[in-house]
Amino acid sequence: MKLIADKAGLPQRRVAHLLKLAFLAPDITEAILTGRQPASLTTEALIRKPIPLAWDEQRAALNIARV
């Protein structure tokens, strides 16, 4: 992660937060990109909440229904 952070010129913590988003379920990503996510699903929530790897568990943790 340090190598990625150094190459991108970002703090390691920021890279860690961004990498979590790469593993979101495709339908969650689509909902965010099209503005159909719940109001509670903010950037802060995505950064601060632990996000499970299993997609069904992600939906439950982020309170988002499968689209």
C-alpha positions in Angstrom: 0.0 0.0 0.0 2.9 2.3 0.7 4.1 2.0 -2.9 0.7 2.9 -4.3 0.4 5.8 -1.9 3.9 7.1 -2.8 3.2 6.8 -6.5 -0.1 8.5 -6.2 1.2 11.2 -3.9 -1.5 10.3 -1.3 -1.3 9.3 2.4 -1.5 5.6 3.0 -4.6 6.0 5.1 -6.4 7.6 2.1 -5.3 4.8 -0.2 -6.6 2.2 2.3 -10.0 4.0 2.3 -10.2 4.1 -1.5 -9.1 0.5 -1.9 -12.1 -0.7 0.2 -14.4 0.9 -2.5 -12.9 -1.3 -5.2 -14.6 -4.3 -3.6 -18.1 -3.0 -3.4 -20.8 -5.1 -5.0 -21.5 -3.9 -8.6 -25.1 -3.0 -7.8 -24.0 -0.9 -4.9 -21.5 0.9 -7.1 -24.1 1.4 -9.8 -26.6 2.8 -7.2 -24.0 5.3 -6.0 -23.0 6.4 -9.5 -26.6 6.9 -10.5 -27.7 8.6 -7.3 -30.0 5.9 -6.1 -28.2 5.0 -2.9 -29.9 5.7 0.5 -29.3 9.1 2.0 -27.5 7.4 4.8 -24.9 6.0 2.4 -22.5 9.0 2.5 -18.8 9.2 1.7 -18.2 9.3 5.5 -20.2 6.1 6.0 -18.2 4.3 3.3 -14.9 5.4 4.8 -15.7 4.9 8.5 -17.8 1.7 8.4 -16.2 -1.7 8.1 -17.3 -3.1 4.8 -17.5 -6.9 4.5 -16.2 -8.6 1.4 -19.3 -10.7 0.9 -21.8 -8.7 -1.3 -24.9 -9.7 0.6 -23.2 -8.7 3.9 -22.3 -5.4 2.3 -25.9 -4.7 1.4 -27.0 -5.4 5.0 -24.1 -3.3 6.5 -24.8 -0.4 4.2 -28.6 -0.7 4.4 -29.1 -0.9 0.7 -31.4 -3.3 -1.1 -30.3 -5.3 -4.1 -31.2 -3.4 -7.3 
